[in-house]
Amino acid sequence: MSVTVSSKYQVVIPEEIRKATGIKPGQKVEIITYGDHMAIVPVPDPKSMRGFLKGAKLTGYRDKKDRF
């Protein structure tokens, strides 16, 4: 799918892509470049990440010498 860059360097994300990725008006996206390619990645809402570590083991990852 191709889009056109406007004179203000803006692009419109096609409806099909917006629906597939769940992008909403005002949502932040990250543009990642690698070489001569780029990817537009939706930034998740911090509220949607609440509790995603629930049940994670919080001990045993650091050596005692690392603690103050």
Residue frames as a rotation matrix with the C-alpha (Angstrom) as fourth column:
MET 1
0.591 0.807 0.000 0.00
0.807 -0.591 0.000 0.00
0.000 0.000 -1.000 0.00
SER 2
-0.539 -0.800 0.265 1.43
0.801 -0.584 -0.131 3.40
0.259 0.142 0.955 -0.87
VAL 3
0.563 0.615 -0.552 0.69
0.730 -0.683 -0.016 6.88
-0.387 -0.394 -0.834 0.44
THR 4
0.256 -0.433 0.864 1.72
0.619 -0.614 -0.490 10.34
0.743 0.660 0.111 -0.75
VAL 5
-0.297 -0.439 -0.848 3.80
0.905 -0.412 -0.104 12.75
-0.304 -0.799 0.520 1.31
SER 6
0.755 0.637 0.158 2.20
0.656 -0.727 -0.206 16.22
-0.017 0.259 -0.966 1.39
SER 7
0.317 -0.623 0.715 4.07
0.232 -0.681 -0.695 19.50
0.920 0.386 -0.071 0.92
LYS 8
0.407 -0.131 0.904 4.16
-0.827 -0.474 0.303 19.70
0.389 -0.871 -0.301 4.74
TYR 9
-0.604 -0.698 -0.384 5.76
-0.543 0.713 -0.443 16.21
0.583 -0.059 -0.810 4.90
GLN 10
-0.320 0.598 0.735 2.57
-0.754 0.310 -0.580 14.65
-0.575 -0.739 0.351 6.29
VAL 11
-0.839 0.158 -0.522 1.11
-0.255 0.732 0.632 11.27
0.481 0.663 -0.574 5.38
VAL 12
0.090 0.914 0.395 -2.33
-0.995 0.062 0.083 9.78
0.051 -0.400 0.915 5.97
ILE 13
-0.871 -0.301 0.387 -2.34
-0.362 0.927 -0.094 6.28
-0.331 -0.222 -0.917 7.42
PRO 14
-0.582 0.677 -0.450 -4.89
-0.438 0.204 0.875 4.30
0.685 0.707 0.178 5.37
GLU 15
0.162 0.789 0.593 -8.06
-0.967 0.007 0.255 3.18
0.197 -0.615 0.763 7.15
GLU 16
0.734 0.103 -0.672 -7.24
-0.160 0.987 -0.023 -0.51
0.661 0.124 0.740 6.63
ILE 17
-0.253 -0.923 -0.291 -3.92
0.315 0.206 -0.926 -0.07
0.915 -0.326 0.239 8.47
ARG 18
-0.559 0.103 0.823 -5.48
-0.673 -0.637 -0.377 2.05
0.485 -0.764 0.425 11.25
LYS 19
0.524 0.836 0.162 -8.11
-0.803 0.422 0.422 -0.60
0.285 -0.351 0.892 11.91
ALA 20
0.605 -0.334 -0.723 -5.61
0.139 0.938 -0.317 -3.46
0.784 0.092 0.614 11.82
THR 21
-0.430 -0.882 -0.192 -3.25
0.443 -0.021 -0.896 -1.74
0.787 -0.471 0.399 14.28
GLY 22
0.288 0.660 -0.693 -5.86
0.941 -0.060 0.334 0.00
0.178 -0.748 -0.639 16.44
ILE 23
-0.802 -0.598 -0.017 -4.39
0.595 -0.795 -0.120 3.48
0.058 -0.106 0.993 15.90
LYS 24
0.320 0.915 -0.246 -6.69
0.938 -0.343 -0.056 6.21
-0.136 -0.213 -0.968 17.22
PRO 25
0.453 -0.123 0.883 -6.69
0.329 -0.897 -0.295 9.99
0.828 0.424 -0.366 16.58
GLY 26
0.657 -0.263 0.706 -4.16
-0.631 -0.704 0.326 11.74
0.411 -0.660 -0.629 18.80
GLN 27
0.927 -0.331 0.176 -2.27
0.165 0.781 0.602 8.53
-0.337 -0.529 0.779 19.57
LYS 28
0.292 -0.912 -0.286 1.53
-0.814 -0.395 0.426 8.68
-0.502 0.108 -0.858 19.50
VAL 29
0.986 -0.142 0.090 3.50
0.168 0.841 -0.515 6.59
-0.002 0.523 0.853 17.03
GLU 30
0.277 -0.959 -0.064 7.21
-0.199 -0.122 0.972 5.88
-0.940 -0.256 -0.224 16.91
ILE 31
0.935 -0.091 -0.342 9.06
-0.335 0.086 -0.938 6.14
0.115 0.992 0.050 13.61
ILE 32
0.408 -0.802 0.437 12.00
-0.080 0.445 0.892 3.76
-0.909 -0.399 0.117 13.47
THR 33
0.748 -0.231 -0.622 14.54
-0.660 -0.161 -0.734 4.00
0.069 0.960 -0.273 10.68
TYR 34
0.248 -0.740 0.625 17.01
-0.021 0.641 0.767 1.38
-0.969 -0.203 0.143 9.59
GLY 35
-0.597 -0.523 0.608 19.02
0.648 0.132 0.750 2.01
-0.473 0.842 0.260 6.48
ASP 36
-0.957 0.279 -0.075 16.74
-0.265 -0.746 0.611 3.47
0.114 0.605 0.788 3.83
HIS 37
-0.299 0.884 -0.360 13.60
0.437 0.462 0.771 1.90
0.848 0.073 -0.525 5.39
MET 38
-0.820 0.108 0.562 11.28
-0.525 -0.535 -0.662 3.09
0.229 -0.838 0.495 8.13
ALA 39
-0.474 0.710 -0.521 8.56
0.634 0.686 0.358 1.60
0.611 -0.161 -0.775 10.28
ILE 40
-0.421 0.462 0.781 5.70
-0.630 -0.768 0.115 3.36
0.652 -0.444 0.614 12.04
VAL 41
-0.566 0.123 -0.815 4.95
0.490 0.845 -0.213 1.65
0.663 -0.520 -0.539 15.35
PRO 42
0.406 0.772 0.490 2.02
-0.065 -0.510 0.858 2.59
0.912 -0.380 -0.157 17.60
VAL 43
-0.788 -0.575 0.221 3.07
-0.220 -0.073 -0.973 3.60
0.575 -0.815 -0.069 21.12
PRO 44
-0.185 0.774 -0.606 0.82
0.685 0.543 0.485 1.84
0.705 -0.325 -0.631 23.65
ASP 45
0.341 0.413 0.844 -1.15
-0.374 -0.764 0.525 3.92
0.862 -0.495 -0.106 26.13
PRO 46
-0.694 -0.689 0.208 0.55
-0.448 0.188 -0.874 3.64
0.563 -0.700 -0.439 29.55
LYS 47
-0.159 0.725 0.670 -2.83
-0.944 0.087 -0.319 2.80
-0.289 -0.683 0.671 31.11
SER 48
0.708 0.448 -0.546 -3.09
-0.631 0.748 -0.206 -0.29
0.316 0.490 0.812 28.90
MET 49
-0.062 -0.833 -0.549 0.20
-0.187 0.550 -0.814 -1.57
0.980 0.052 -0.190 30.34
ARG 50
-0.162 0.048 0.986 -1.00
-0.963 -0.225 -0.147 -1.44
0.214 -0.973 0.082 33.94
GLY 51
0.411 0.323 0.853 -0.58
-0.699 0.712 0.067 -4.81
-0.585 -0.624 0.518 35.62
PHE 52
0.723 -0.090 -0.685 1.30
-0.549 0.528 -0.648 -6.51
0.420 0.845 0.332 32.79
LEU 53
-0.389 -0.903 -0.181 3.97
-0.503 0.374 -0.779 -7.68
0.771 -0.212 -0.600 35.28
LYS 54
0.273 0.577 0.769 1.41
-0.962 0.159 0.223 -9.16
0.006 -0.801 0.599 37.67
GLY 55
0.960 0.119 0.252 2.72
-0.165 0.971 0.171 -12.46
-0.224 -0.206 0.953 38.96
ALA 56
0.540 -0.829 -0.141 6.31
-0.143 0.075 -0.987 -11.85
0.829 0.554 -0.079 37.85
LYS 57
0.606 -0.458 -0.651 9.03
0.790 0.440 0.427 -13.17
0.091 -0.773 0.628 40.14
LEU 58
0.852 -0.199 0.485 10.73
-0.137 -0.977 -0.161 -10.12
0.506 0.071 -0.860 41.64
THR 59
0.587 -0.680 0.439 13.56
-0.617 -0.025 0.787 -11.81
-0.524 -0.733 -0.434 43.53
GLY 60
0.421 -0.510 0.751 16.67
0.323 0.857 0.401 -13.64
-0.848 0.073 0.525 42.45
TYR 61
0.848 -0.066 0.526 17.61
0.511 -0.162 -0.844 -11.42
0.141 0.985 -0.104 39.52
ARG 62
0.557 -0.665 0.497 20.31
-0.450 -0.745 -0.493 -9.33
0.698 0.051 -0.714 41.21
ASP 63
-0.085 -0.685 -0.723 23.36
0.588 0.552 -0.592 -10.31
0.804 -0.476 0.356 43.22
LYS 64
0.667 0.325 -0.670 23.37
0.745 -0.292 0.600 -9.19
-0.001 -0.900 -0.437 46.85
LYS 65
-0.314 -0.873 -0.374 26.54
0.799 -0.456 0.392 -7.18
-0.513 -0.176 0.840 46.15
ASP 66
-0.597 0.140 0.790 24.52
0.594 -0.585 0.552 -4.98
0.539 0.799 0.266 43.74
ARG 67
0.489 0.872 -0.022 22.23
0.616 -0.328 0.716 -3.79
0.617 -0.364 -0.697 46.52
PHE 68
-0.232 -0.543 0.807 22.96
-0.179 -0.792 -0.584 -0.75
0.956 -0.280 0.086 48.64
